[in-house]
Amino acid sequence: MSKISTVSIVGGSGYAGGELLRILLNHPHVEIKQVTSQSLVGQPLSISHPNLRGQTKLKFSSLADLEECDVLFLGLPNGVSMDYIEKFRRLATHIIDLGADFRLDSVGQWNEWYKKNHTQSELMSQFVYGLPELNRQKIVNSKYVSGPGCEAAVSILSLYPLIKHGVIDPTSIIIDAKMGSSQAGNGFSSASHHPERAGVLRSYAPTGHRHTAEIEQELGEYVPEIKVNISATAVNIVRGILVTIHTNLNKDNLNLTDKDIRKIYLQEYKNEPFVRVVKQSRGLFRYPEPKILQGTNFCEIGFETDQRSNRLVVLGAIDNLVKGTAGNGVQCMNLMLGLEERSGLGFMGLHPI
């Protein structure tokens, strides 16, 4: 029987914290020890996560009262984890940061994209970029993992086989990302005010999306000259991301068919427990769709070639709160602790929903 590991969550009142709790409360090999929230100390977890009513007697703790544990998840706003990281390292054997503080290898890149000076640059190299499909063995051997951004996760998974096998021109990749409202977190703003957000189809980052840096960093390991351009659009859903990625086939690959492309994807992902290659000729769900992935840790990837224009269009879908954040973090935790990778992540989703 596997050892029961103690897990605590710093910054557990947000949407990512709620998803972590939902998953970990049913995980067979962990015990949740503490969940912190500076604004809700002493309140039951259900005050911000009503779906957890009756599932736990835990109450929110103060960061000052944080105790030692085996695994510490960080669900703090970008730029905050670095200020407390030395404290966290003293308290936990393994740390999984769901924020952006340690996602990039270069402090210069981090400062440029996040418009703030990084204060713990010497620790950046100690964190592994936490995408198991690319970095599984590094995660197994690591004590510190930084989870990817949600849009970066689905885009990297969608592009990785094509980049690795040299199928597409790496210098002209355009990612059209349609994002649900939960990816912005549970903070209030004028943009999230119901009359302004309901029914929306709003371009909010046509250029300059900061997940560009992660995508180019991770895929640049295979093709250093990679160039990615992202346009992000807010859509009228709560959960989910759909990326439509426009690429051009390399001149040596102009004769590749959909069947050839599918073989390349399956070569990389046929044994991956949470990646599904979707290529159907019939039915309503012929392409990936976020709706049927809600609450799951799956990433679905589809594609279609356009022989007329030598274009390859790739589609990727995830639940931004699960495979894009909390579920992927638990997947990393399972690897770090030597557990079965799918532990606690077996939810198949619902249909219809």
Contacts in CASP RR format, 6 or more apart in sequence:
PFRMAT RR
TARGET T0000
AUTHOR 0000-0000-0000
METHOD contacts of the structure
MODEL  1
MSKISTVSIVGGSGYAGGELLRILLNHPHVEIKQVTSQSLVGQPLSISHP
NLRGQTKLKFSSLADLEECDVLFLGLPNGVSMDYIEKFRRLATHIIDLGA
DFRLDSVGQWNEWYKKNHTQSELMSQFVYGLPELNRQKIVNSKYVSGPGC
EAAVSILSLYPLIKHGVIDPTSIIIDAKMGSSQAGNGFSSASHHPERAGV
LRSYAPTGHRHTAEIEQELGEYVPEIKVNISATAVNIVRGILVTIHTNLN
KDNLNLTDKDIRKIYLQEYKNEPFVRVVKQSRGLFRYPEPKILQGTNFCE
IGFETDQRSNRLVVLGAIDNLVKGTAGNGVQCMNLMLGLEERSGLGFMGL
HPI
2 28 0 8 1.000
2 29 0 8 1.000
2 339 0 8 1.000
3 29 0 8 1.000
4 29 0 8 1.000
4 30 0 8 1.000
4 31 0 8 1.000
5 29 0 8 1.000
5 30 0 8 1.000
5 31 0 8 1.000
5 70 0 8 1.000
5 71 0 8 1.000
5 337 0 8 1.000
6 30 0 8 1.000
6 31 0 8 1.000
6 32 0 8 1.000
6 33 0 8 1.000
6 69 0 8 1.000
6 70 0 8 1.000
6 71 0 8 1.000
7 24 0 8 1.000
7 30 0 8 1.000
7 31 0 8 1.000
7 32 0 8 1.000
7 33 0 8 1.000
7 69 0 8 1.000
7 70 0 8 1.000
7 71 0 8 1.000
7 72 0 8 1.000
7 73 0 8 1.000
7 333 0 8 1.000
8 32 0 8 1.000
8 33 0 8 1.000
8 34 0 8 1.000
8 35 0 8 1.000
8 36 0 8 1.000
8 66 0 8 1.000
8 67 0 8 1.000
8 69 0 8 1.000
8 71 0 8 1.000
8 72 0 8 1.000
8 73 0 8 1.000
8 92 0 8 1.000
9 17 0 8 1.000
9 20 0 8 1.000
9 21 0 8 1.000
9 32 0 8 1.000
9 34 0 8 1.000
9 35 0 8 1.000
9 36 0 8 1.000
9 72 0 8 1.000
9 73 0 8 1.000
9 75 0 8 1.000
10 36 0 8 1.000
10 63 0 8 1.000
10 66 0 8 1.000
10 72 0 8 1.000
10 73 0 8 1.000
10 74 0 8 1.000
10 75 0 8 1.000
10 76 0 8 1.000
10 84 0 8 1.000
10 88 0 8 1.000
11 17 0 8 1.000
11 35 0 8 1.000
11 36 0 8 1.000
11 37 0 8 1.000
11 74 0 8 1.000
11 75 0 8 1.000
11 76 0 8 1.000
12 18 0 8 1.000
12 20 0 8 1.000
12 21 0 8 1.000
12 35 0 8 1.000
12 36 0 8 1.000
12 37 0 8 1.000
12 48 0 8 1.000
12 60 0 8 1.000
12 75 0 8 1.000
13 37 0 8 1.000
13 39 0 8 1.000
13 40 0 8 1.000
13 48 0 8 1.000
13 49 0 8 1.000
13 60 0 8 1.000
13 186 0 8 1.000
14 48 0 8 1.000
14 75 0 8 1.000
14 185 0 8 1.000
14 186 0 8 1.000
15 182 0 8 1.000
15 185 0 8 1.000
15 186 0 8 1.000
15 321 0 8 1.000
16 75 0 8 1.000
16 98 0 8 1.000
16 185 0 8 1.000
16 321 0 8 1.000
16 325 0 8 1.000
16 326 0 8 1.000
17 35 0 8 1.000
17 49 0 8 1.000
17 73 0 8 1.000
17 75 0 8 1.000
17 326 0 8 1.000
18 48 0 8 1.000
18 49 0 8 1.000
18 52 0 8 1.000
18 326 0 8 1.000
19 295 0 8 1.000
19 321 0 8 1.000
19 322 0 8 1.000
19 325 0 8 1.000
19 326 0 8 1.000
19 327 0 8 1.000
20 73 0 8 1.000
20 326 0 8 1.000
20 327 0 8 1.000
20 329 0 8 1.000
20 330 0 8 1.000
21 32 0 8 1.000
21 35 0 8 1.000
21 45 0 8 1.000
21 49 0 8 1.000
21 52 0 8 1.000
21 56 0 8 1.000
22 49 0 8 1.000
22 51 0 8 1.000
22 52 0 8 1.000
22 326 0 8 1.000
23 322 0 8 1.000
23 326 0 8 1.000
23 327 0 8 1.000
23 330 0 8 1.000
23 344 0 8 1.000
23 345 0 8 1.000
24 30 0 8 1.000
24 32 0 8 1.000
24 330 0 8 1.000
25 32 0 8 1.000
25 52 0 8 1.000
25 55 0 8 1.000
25 56 0 8 1.000
26 344 0 8 1.000
27 330 0 8 1.000
27 343 0 8 1.000
27 344 0 8 1.000
28 343 0 8 1.000
28 344 0 8 1.000
29 337 0 8 1.000
29 339 0 8 1.000
29 343 0 8 1.000
30 71 0 8 1.000
30 333 0 8 1.000
32 56 0 8 1.000
32 58 0 8 1.000
33 67 0 8 1.000
33 69 0 8 1.000
34 58 0 8 1.000
34 61 0 8 1.000
34 65 0 8 1.000
34 66 0 8 1.000
34 67 0 8 1.000
34 69 0 8 1.000
35 45 0 8 1.000
35 58 0 8 1.000
35 60 0 8 1.000
35 61 0 8 1.000
36 60 0 8 1.000
36 61 0 8 1.000
36 62 0 8 1.000
36 63 0 8 1.000
36 66 0 8 1.000
37 43 0 8 1.000
37 48 0 8 1.000
37 60 0 8 1.000
37 61 0 8 1.000
38 62 0 8 1.000
38 63 0 8 1.000
40 47 0 8 1.000
40 48 0 8 1.000
40 60 0 8 1.000
41 60 0 8 1.000
41 61 0 8 1.000
41 62 0 8 1.000
42 59 0 8 1.000
42 60 0 8 1.000
42 61 0 8 1.000
43 59 0 8 1.000
43 60 0 8 1.000
44 57 0 8 1.000
44 58 0 8 1.000
44 59 0 8 1.000
44 60 0 8 1.000
45 52 0 8 1.000
45 56 0 8 1.000
45 58 0 8 1.000
45 59 0 8 1.000
45 60 0 8 1.000
46 52 0 8 1.000
46 53 0 8 1.000
46 54 0 8 1.000
47 60 0 8 1.000
48 186 0 8 1.000
63 84 0 8 1.000
66 87 0 8 1.000
66 91 0 8 1.000
67 91 0 8 1.000
68 91 0 8 1.000
68 92 0 8 1.000
69 91 0 8 1.000
69 92 0 8 1.000
70 92 0 8 1.000
70 93 0 8 1.000
70 94 0 8 1.000
70 337 0 8 1.000
71 92 0 8 1.000
71 93 0 8 1.000
71 94 0 8 1.000
71 95 0 8 1.000
71 96 0 8 1.000
71 333 0 8 1.000
71 336 0 8 1.000
71 337 0 8 1.000
72 88 0 8 1.000
72 91 0 8 1.000
72 92 0 8 1.000
72 94 0 8 1.000
72 95 0 8 1.000
72 96 0 8 1.000
73 96 0 8 1.000
73 98 0 8 1.000
73 329 0 8 1.000
73 333 0 8 1.000
74 81 0 8 1.000
74 88 0 8 1.000
74 95 0 8 1.000
74 96 0 8 1.000
74 97 0 8 1.000
74 98 0 8 1.000
74 99 0 8 1.000
75 81 0 8 1.000
75 97 0 8 1.000
75 98 0 8 1.000
75 99 0 8 1.000
76 84 0 8 1.000
76 99 0 8 1.000
77 99 0 8 1.000
78 99 0 8 1.000
78 100 0 8 1.000
78 101 0 8 1.000
78 114 0 8 1.000
79 100 0 8 1.000
79 101 0 8 1.000
79 114 0 8 1.000
79 116 0 8 1.000
80 101 0 8 1.000
81 88 0 8 1.000
81 97 0 8 1.000
81 99 0 8 1.000
81 101 0 8 1.000
81 102 0 8 1.000
82 101 0 8 1.000
82 102 0 8 1.000
82 118 0 8 1.000
82 119 0 8 1.000
82 120 0 8 1.000
82 123 0 8 1.000
83 119 0 8 1.000
85 95 0 8 1.000
85 101 0 8 1.000
85 120 0 8 1.000
85 123 0 8 1.000
88 95 0 8 1.000
89 95 0 8 1.000
93 143 0 8 1.000
94 143 0 8 1.000
94 144 0 8 1.000
94 145 0 8 1.000
94 333 0 8 1.000
94 336 0 8 1.000
94 337 0 8 1.000
95 143 0 8 1.000
95 144 0 8 1.000
95 145 0 8 1.000
96 144 0 8 1.000
96 145 0 8 1.000
96 146 0 8 1.000
96 147 0 8 1.000
96 329 0 8 1.000
96 332 0 8 1.000
96 333 0 8 1.000
96 336 0 8 1.000
97 127 0 8 1.000
97 144 0 8 1.000
97 145 0 8 1.000
97 146 0 8 1.000
97 147 0 8 1.000
98 147 0 8 1.000
98 325 0 8 1.000
98 326 0 8 1.000
98 329 0 8 1.000
99 146 0 8 1.000
99 147 0 8 1.000
99 149 0 8 1.000
100 110 0 8 1.000
100 114 0 8 1.000
100 146 0 8 1.000
100 149 0 8 1.000
100 210 0 8 1.000
101 118 0 8 1.000
101 120 0 8 1.000
101 146 0 8 1.000
102 123 0 8 1.000
102 124 0 8 1.000
102 127 0 8 1.000
102 144 0 8 1.000
102 146 0 8 1.000
103 110 0 8 1.000
103 127 0 8 1.000
103 129 0 8 1.000
103 146 0 8 1.000
103 147 0 8 1.000
103 148 0 8 1.000
103 149 0 8 1.000
103 214 0 8 1.000
104 110 0 8 1.000
104 113 0 8 1.000
104 124 0 8 1.000
104 213 0 8 1.000
104 214 0 8 1.000
104 217 0 8 1.000
105 124 0 8 1.000
105 125 0 8 1.000
105 217 0 8 1.000
106 124 0 8 1.000
106 217 0 8 1.000
107 118 0 8 1.000
107 121 0 8 1.000
107 124 0 8 1.000
108 118 0 8 1.000
109 213 0 8 1.000
109 217 0 8 1.000
110 118 0 8 1.000
110 121 0 8 1.000
110 124 0 8 1.000
110 213 0 8 1.000
111 117 0 8 1.000
111 118 0 8 1.000
112 213 0 8 1.000
113 210 0 8 1.000
113 212 0 8 1.000
113 213 0 8 1.000
114 210 0 8 1.000
118 124 0 8 1.000
123 144 0 8 1.000
126 143 0 8 1.000
126 144 0 8 1.000
127 142 0 8 1.000
127 144 0 8 1.000
127 145 0 8 1.000
127 146 0 8 1.000
128 135 0 8 1.000
128 138 0 8 1.000
128 139 0 8 1.000
128 142 0 8 1.000
128 144 0 8 1.000
128 145 0 8 1.000
128 146 0 8 1.000
129 135 0 8 1.000
129 145 0 8 1.000
129 146 0 8 1.000
129 147 0 8 1.000
129 148 0 8 1.000
129 214 0 8 1.000
129 217 0 8 1.000
129 218 0 8 1.000
130 139 0 8 1.000
130 145 0 8 1.000
130 146 0 8 1.000
130 147 0 8 1.000
130 148 0 8 1.000
130 328 0 8 1.000
130 329 0 8 1.000
130 332 0 8 1.000
131 147 0 8 1.000
131 148 0 8 1.000
131 153 0 8 1.000
131 156 0 8 1.000
131 157 0 8 1.000
131 218 0 8 1.000
131 328 0 8 1.000
132 139 0 8 1.000
132 328 0 8 1.000
132 331 0 8 1.000
132 332 0 8 1.000
132 335 0 8 1.000
132 341 0 8 1.000
133 157 0 8 1.000
133 160 0 8 1.000
133 268 0 8 1.000
133 269 0 8 1.000
133 272 0 8 1.000
133 274 0 8 1.000
133 275 0 8 1.000
134 156 0 8 1.000
134 160 0 8 1.000
134 218 0 8 1.000
136 335 0 8 1.000
139 145 0 8 1.000
139 332 0 8 1.000
139 335 0 8 1.000
139 336 0 8 1.000
140 335 0 8 1.000
140 336 0 8 1.000
140 338 0 8 1.000
142 336 0 8 1.000
143 336 0 8 1.000
145 329 0 8 1.000
145 332 0 8 1.000
145 336 0 8 1.000
147 325 0 8 1.000
147 328 0 8 1.000
147 329 0 8 1.000
147 332 0 8 1.000
148 156 0 8 1.000
148 214 0 8 1.000
148 324 0 8 1.000
148 328 0 8 1.000
149 211 0 8 1.000
149 214 0 8 1.000
149 324 0 8 1.000
149 325 0 8 1.000
150 183 0 8 1.000
150 241 0 8 1.000
150 318 0 8 1.000
150 320 0 8 1.000
150 321 0 8 1.000
150 324 0 8 1.000
150 325 0 8 1.000
151 175 0 8 1.000
151 177 0 8 1.000
151 179 0 8 1.000
151 183 0 8 1.000
151 209 0 8 1.000
151 211 0 8 1.000
151 230 0 8 1.000
151 232 0 8 1.000
151 241 0 8 1.000
151 243 0 8 1.000
151 320 0 8 1.000
152 211 0 8 1.000
152 214 0 8 1.000
152 215 0 8 1.000
152 218 0 8 1.000
153 299 0 8 1.000
153 318 0 8 1.000
153 323 0 8 1.000
153 324 0 8 1.000
153 328 0 8 1.000
154 241 0 8 1.000
154 243 0 8 1.000
154 299 0 8 1.000
154 316 0 8 1.000
154 317 0 8 1.000
154 318 0 8 1.000
154 323 0 8 1.000
154 324 0 8 1.000
155 175 0 8 1.000
155 177 0 8 1.000
155 211 0 8 1.000
155 215 0 8 1.000
155 228 0 8 1.000
155 230 0 8 1.000
155 243 0 8 1.000
155 245 0 8 1.000
155 316 0 8 1.000
156 214 0 8 1.000
156 215 0 8 1.000
156 218 0 8 1.000
156 219 0 8 1.000
157 275 0 8 1.000
157 299 0 8 1.000
157 301 0 8 1.000
157 316 0 8 1.000
158 243 0 8 1.000
158 245 0 8 1.000
158 299 0 8 1.000
158 301 0 8 1.000
158 302 0 8 1.000
158 314 0 8 1.000
158 315 0 8 1.000
158 316 0 8 1.000
159 168 0 8 1.000
159 173 0 8 1.000
159 215 0 8 1.000
159 219 0 8 1.000
159 245 0 8 1.000
159 247 0 8 1.000
159 314 0 8 1.000
160 219 0 8 1.000
160 222 0 8 1.000
160 268 0 8 1.000
161 167 0 8 1.000
161 264 0 8 1.000
161 265 0 8 1.000
161 267 0 8 1.000
161 268 0 8 1.000
161 269 0 8 1.000
162 168 0 8 1.000
162 247 0 8 1.000
162 261 0 8 1.000
162 264 0 8 1.000
162 312 0 8 1.000
162 314 0 8 1.000
163 170 0 8 1.000
163 219 0 8 1.000
163 220 0 8 1.000
163 222 0 8 1.000
163 223 0 8 1.000
163 226 0 8 1.000
164 222 0 8 1.000
164 268 0 8 1.000
165 264 0 8 1.000
165 267 0 8 1.000
166 223 0 8 1.000
166 250 0 8 1.000
166 253 0 8 1.000
167 249 0 8 1.000
167 250 0 8 1.000
167 253 0 8 1.000
167 256 0 8 1.000
167 261 0 8 1.000
167 264 0 8 1.000
167 312 0 8 1.000
168 247 0 8 1.000
168 248 0 8 1.000
168 249 0 8 1.000
168 250 0 8 1.000
168 253 0 8 1.000
168 312 0 8 1.000
169 247 0 8 1.000
169 248 0 8 1.000
169 249 0 8 1.000
169 250 0 8 1.000
170 219 0 8 1.000
170 223 0 8 1.000
170 225 0 8 1.000
170 226 0 8 1.000
170 227 0 8 1.000
171 225 0 8 1.000
171 226 0 8 1.000
171 227 0 8 1.000
172 227 0 8 1.000
172 247 0 8 1.000
172 248 0 8 1.000
173 226 0 8 1.000
173 227 0 8 1.000
173 228 0 8 1.000
173 229 0 8 1.000
173 245 0 8 1.000
173 246 0 8 1.000
173 247 0 8 1.000
174 229 0 8 1.000
174 231 0 8 1.000
174 245 0 8 1.000
174 246 0 8 1.000
174 247 0 8 1.000
175 215 0 8 1.000
175 228 0 8 1.000
175 229 0 8 1.000
175 230 0 8 1.000
175 231 0 8 1.000
175 243 0 8 1.000
175 244 0 8 1.000
175 245 0 8 1.000
175 246 0 8 1.000
176 231 0 8 1.000
176 233 0 8 1.000
176 243 0 8 1.000
176 244 0 8 1.000
176 245 0 8 1.000
176 246 0 8 1.000
177 209 0 8 1.000
177 230 0 8 1.000
177 231 0 8 1.000
177 232 0 8 1.000
177 233 0 8 1.000
177 241 0 8 1.000
177 242 0 8 1.000
177 243 0 8 1.000
178 232 0 8 1.000
178 233 0 8 1.000
178 235 0 8 1.000
178 241 0 8 1.000
178 242 0 8 1.000
178 243 0 8 1.000
178 244 0 8 1.000
179 232 0 8 1.000
179 233 0 8 1.000
179 234 0 8 1.000
179 235 0 8 1.000
179 240 0 8 1.000
179 241 0 8 1.000
179 320 0 8 1.000
180 234 0 8 1.000
180 235 0 8 1.000
180 237 0 8 1.000
180 238 0 8 1.000
180 239 0 8 1.000
180 240 0 8 1.000
180 241 0 8 1.000
180 320 0 8 1.000
181 192 0 8 1.000
181 197 0 8 1.000
181 234 0 8 1.000
181 237 0 8 1.000
181 238 0 8 1.000
182 238 0 8 1.000
182 239 0 8 1.000
182 240 0 8 1.000
182 320 0 8 1.000
182 321 0 8 1.000
183 240 0 8 1.000
183 241 0 8 1.000
183 320 0 8 1.000
184 191 0 8 1.000
184 192 0 8 1.000
190 196 0 8 1.000
191 197 0 8 1.000
191 204 0 8 1.000
191 234 0 8 1.000
197 234 0 8 1.000
198 236 0 8 1.000
199 236 0 8 1.000
200 234 0 8 1.000
200 235 0 8 1.000
200 236 0 8 1.000
201 233 0 8 1.000
201 234 0 8 1.000
201 235 0 8 1.000
201 236 0 8 1.000
202 233 0 8 1.000
202 234 0 8 1.000
203 231 0 8 1.000
203 232 0 8 1.000
203 233 0 8 1.000
203 234 0 8 1.000
204 232 0 8 1.000
204 233 0 8 1.000
204 234 0 8 1.000
205 230 0 8 1.000
205 231 0 8 1.000
205 232 0 8 1.000
206 231 0 8 1.000
206 232 0 8 1.000
207 229 0 8 1.000
207 230 0 8 1.000
207 231 0 8 1.000
208 230 0 8 1.000
209 230 0 8 1.000
209 231 0 8 1.000
209 232 0 8 1.000
211 230 0 8 1.000
212 228 0 8 1.000
212 229 0 8 1.000
212 230 0 8 1.000
215 226 0 8 1.000
215 228 0 8 1.000
215 230 0 8 1.000
216 226 0 8 1.000
216 227 0 8 1.000
216 228 0 8 1.000
219 226 0 8 1.000
219 228 0 8 1.000
220 226 0 8 1.000
237 290 0 8 1.000
237 291 0 8 1.000
239 290 0 8 1.000
239 294 0 8 1.000
239 295 0 8 1.000
239 319 0 8 1.000
239 320 0 8 1.000
239 321 0 8 1.000
240 290 0 8 1.000
240 293 0 8 1.000
240 294 0 8 1.000
240 317 0 8 1.000
240 318 0 8 1.000
240 319 0 8 1.000
240 320 0 8 1.000
240 321 0 8 1.000
241 290 0 8 1.000
241 316 0 8 1.000
241 317 0 8 1.000
241 318 0 8 1.000
241 320 0 8 1.000
241 324 0 8 1.000
242 288 0 8 1.000
242 289 0 8 1.000
242 290 0 8 1.000
242 315 0 8 1.000
242 316 0 8 1.000
242 317 0 8 1.000
243 314 0 8 1.000
243 315 0 8 1.000
243 316 0 8 1.000
243 317 0 8 1.000
244 313 0 8 1.000
244 314 0 8 1.000
244 315 0 8 1.000
244 316 0 8 1.000
245 313 0 8 1.000
245 314 0 8 1.000
245 315 0 8 1.000
245 316 0 8 1.000
246 311 0 8 1.000
246 313 0 8 1.000
247 311 0 8 1.000
247 312 0 8 1.000
247 313 0 8 1.000
247 314 0 8 1.000
248 310 0 8 1.000
248 311 0 8 1.000
248 312 0 8 1.000
249 256 0 8 1.000
249 305 0 8 1.000
249 310 0 8 1.000
249 311 0 8 1.000
249 312 0 8 1.000
254 310 0 8 1.000
256 305 0 8 1.000
257 305 0 8 1.000
258 279 0 8 1.000
258 303 0 8 1.000
258 304 0 8 1.000
258 305 0 8 1.000
261 303 0 8 1.000
261 305 0 8 1.000
261 312 0 8 1.000
262 277 0 8 1.000
262 279 0 8 1.000
262 303 0 8 1.000
265 277 0 8 1.000
265 301 0 8 1.000
265 302 0 8 1.000
265 303 0 8 1.000
266 277 0 8 1.000
269 275 0 8 1.000
269 277 0 8 1.000
269 301 0 8 1.000
273 341 0 8 1.000
273 342 0 8 1.000
274 297 0 8 1.000
274 298 0 8 1.000
274 299 0 8 1.000
274 323 0 8 1.000
274 331 0 8 1.000
274 342 0 8 1.000
274 345 0 8 1.000
275 298 0 8 1.000
275 299 0 8 1.000
275 300 0 8 1.000
275 301 0 8 1.000
276 298 0 8 1.000
276 299 0 8 1.000
276 300 0 8 1.000
276 301 0 8 1.000
277 300 0 8 1.000
277 301 0 8 1.000
277 302 0 8 1.000
278 285 0 8 1.000
278 286 0 8 1.000
278 287 0 8 1.000
278 288 0 8 1.000
278 300 0 8 1.000
278 301 0 8 1.000
278 302 0 8 1.000
279 302 0 8 1.000
279 303 0 8 1.000
280 286 0 8 1.000
285 292 0 8 1.000
287 302 0 8 1.000
287 315 0 8 1.000
288 300 0 8 1.000
288 301 0 8 1.000
288 302 0 8 1.000
288 315 0 8 1.000
288 316 0 8 1.000
288 317 0 8 1.000
289 300 0 8 1.000
289 317 0 8 1.000
290 317 0 8 1.000
290 318 0 8 1.000
290 319 0 8 1.000
291 353 0 8 1.000
292 349 0 8 1.000
292 350 0 8 1.000
292 351 0 8 1.000
292 353 0 8 1.000
293 300 0 8 1.000
293 317 0 8 1.000
293 318 0 8 1.000
293 319 0 8 1.000
293 322 0 8 1.000
293 323 0 8 1.000
293 349 0 8 1.000
294 319 0 8 1.000
294 349 0 8 1.000
294 350 0 8 1.000
294 353 0 8 1.000
295 319 0 8 1.000
295 321 0 8 1.000
295 322 0 8 1.000
295 347 0 8 1.000
295 349 0 8 1.000
296 319 0 8 1.000
296 322 0 8 1.000
296 323 0 8 1.000
296 346 0 8 1.000
296 347 0 8 1.000
296 348 0 8 1.000
296 349 0 8 1.000
297 319 0 8 1.000
297 322 0 8 1.000
297 323 0 8 1.000
297 327 0 8 1.000
297 328 0 8 1.000
297 330 0 8 1.000
297 331 0 8 1.000
297 345 0 8 1.000
297 346 0 8 1.000
297 347 0 8 1.000
298 318 0 8 1.000
298 323 0 8 1.000
299 316 0 8 1.000
299 317 0 8 1.000
299 318 0 8 1.000
299 323 0 8 1.000
300 316 0 8 1.000
300 317 0 8 1.000
300 318 0 8 1.000
301 314 0 8 1.000
301 315 0 8 1.000
301 316 0 8 1.000
302 314 0 8 1.000
302 315 0 8 1.000
302 316 0 8 1.000
303 312 0 8 1.000
303 313 0 8 1.000
303 314 0 8 1.000
303 315 0 8 1.000
304 312 0 8 1.000
304 313 0 8 1.000
305 311 0 8 1.000
305 312 0 8 1.000
305 313 0 8 1.000
306 312 0 8 1.000
306 313 0 8 1.000
318 324 0 8 1.000
322 328 0 8 1.000
327 345 0 8 1.000
330 343 0 8 1.000
330 344 0 8 1.000
330 345 0 8 1.000
331 341 0 8 1.000
331 342 0 8 1.000
331 345 0 8 1.000
333 339 0 8 1.000
334 340 0 8 1.000
334 341 0 8 1.000
334 342 0 8 1.000
334 343 0 8 1.000
334 344 0 8 1.000
334 345 0 8 1.000
335 341 0 8 1.000
END
